[in-house]
Amino acid sequence: MKKVRVTQVRSAINRPKRQKLTLLALGMKKLHQTREFDASPAVLGMIDKVKHLLKVEEIK
C-alpha cells in the first residue's frame, strides 16, 4: 500500500470546528509537524478536507 507524508503548513486558527477536529484526527497539533500514513480511502478523505492547510507528499 502506498504511503503519504503530511505536514501542517498553515494554522488552524479561525477555521471551522470540523476542520480543527479533522487536523486533530490526523494527529496534527503544531505547525510543521509531519506524519506518515498508509494511503487508505479514509485517510485520503480527511486529507482532502483540510488540504489547504497541509503539504502532502507521496512516499515510494
C-alpha positions in Angstrom: 0.0 0.0 0.0 1.3 3.5 -0.8 2.2 5.9 1.9 1.8 9.6 2.2 3.8 12.2 4.2 1.6 15.0 5.5 3.0 18.3 7.0 0.8 21.0 8.5 1.9 24.3 6.9 -1.0 26.6 7.9 -2.6 27.4 11.2 -6.0 26.1 12.3 -6.8 29.5 13.9 -10.1 31.0 12.6 -11.0 27.7 10.9 -14.3 25.9 11.3 -14.5 23.4 14.1 -14.9 20.4 11.7 -11.5 21.3 10.1 -9.8 21.6 13.5 -11.2 18.2 14.5 -10.0 16.7 11.3 -6.5 18.0 11.9 -6.6 16.5 15.4 -7.8 13.2 14.0 -4.8 13.2 11.7 -2.6 13.9 14.7 -1.6 17.4 13.7 -1.1 19.5 16.8 1.6 22.0 15.8 2.7 23.8 12.6 5.4 22.0 10.6 4.6 18.7 12.3 4.9 15.7 9.9 3.2 12.4 10.0 3.2 9.4 7.6 0.1 7.4 6.8 -1.0 4.5 4.6 -3.0 5.9 1.7 -6.3 4.4 2.7 -9.6 5.9 1.5 -10.5 7.2 5.0 -7.2 9.0 5.5 -7.2 10.4 1.9 -10.7 11.8 2.6 -9.6 13.5 5.8 -6.5 15.0 4.0 -8.8 16.2 1.2 -11.0 18.2 3.7 -8.0 20.2 5.0 -5.7 20.1 2.0 -5.4 23.9 2.1 -3.7 23.6 5.5 -1.3 20.7 4.6 1.6 19.8 2.3 1.2 16.2 1.1 4.0 14.1 -0.4 3.7 10.6 -1.8 6.4 8.2 -0.4 7.6 5.5 -2.7 
